[in-house]
Amino acid sequence: MTSPVVGVLALQGDVREHLVALATADAVARPVRRPEELAEVDGIVLPGGESTTISKLAVLFGLMEPLRARVREGMPVYGTCAGMILLADKILDPRSGQETVGGIDMIVRRNAFGRQNESFEAAVDVRGVEGDPVEGVFIRAPWVESVGARAEVLAEYDGHIVAVRQENALATSFHPELTGDHRMHALFVDMVRAKLMAGSL
Ligand SMILES: NC(=O)CC[C@H](N)C(=O)O
């Protein structure tokens, strides 16, 4: 099967690192800034960065509604850190003007790990990732306060939920794109491939 085309929402944040990680995980990786570019991808990554800024730019660039529509239709989507916040159906303490794409029935707390420690690394066991724990890079990271019945918790750290999947949507508090370990991206590219296969049956 040909490689799936996976976009990275390229409005703000660590876009380049995700493009590299996706290419390593055998996807054709492309930045997405316009609705026409969104229409051409089989799946999309919402990167880390600043979630309020990304949200406002997505509205400004006319991408918010098309993104919501495609996620609702089942397009695979993976959000890291700020991207996780964007996938939450509800943010505990949103800043004014901050909207989300939604897609995962979860409540997210922004900058949750930040108060104790702005940035740190920790080994995280992620369900569905074989072998050693994933090296989790947490940068002013959110955690998930609670999930609904349809969401599956894939990992916890220090008693807090840090990785979640709900059907086509995957989210992590941490940044696998900043490490050389691309198993989370491989897991996501597998989700995209599975979706394409299901669609072509
Ligand atoms: N590294 C990150 O993506 C940080 C997320 C940031 N704290 C936010 O609210 O968007």
The ligand as an ORCA input file, in Angstrom:
! r2SCAN-3c Opt
* xyz 0 1
  N       4.382     22.627     24.972
  C       3.139     22.987     24.775
  O       2.527     22.692     23.756
  C       2.550     23.848     25.851
  C       1.069     24.037     25.765
  C       0.685     25.343     26.429
  N       0.830     25.261     27.827
  C      -0.731     25.726     26.002
  O      -1.571     26.023     26.778
  O      -0.989     25.768     24.867
*
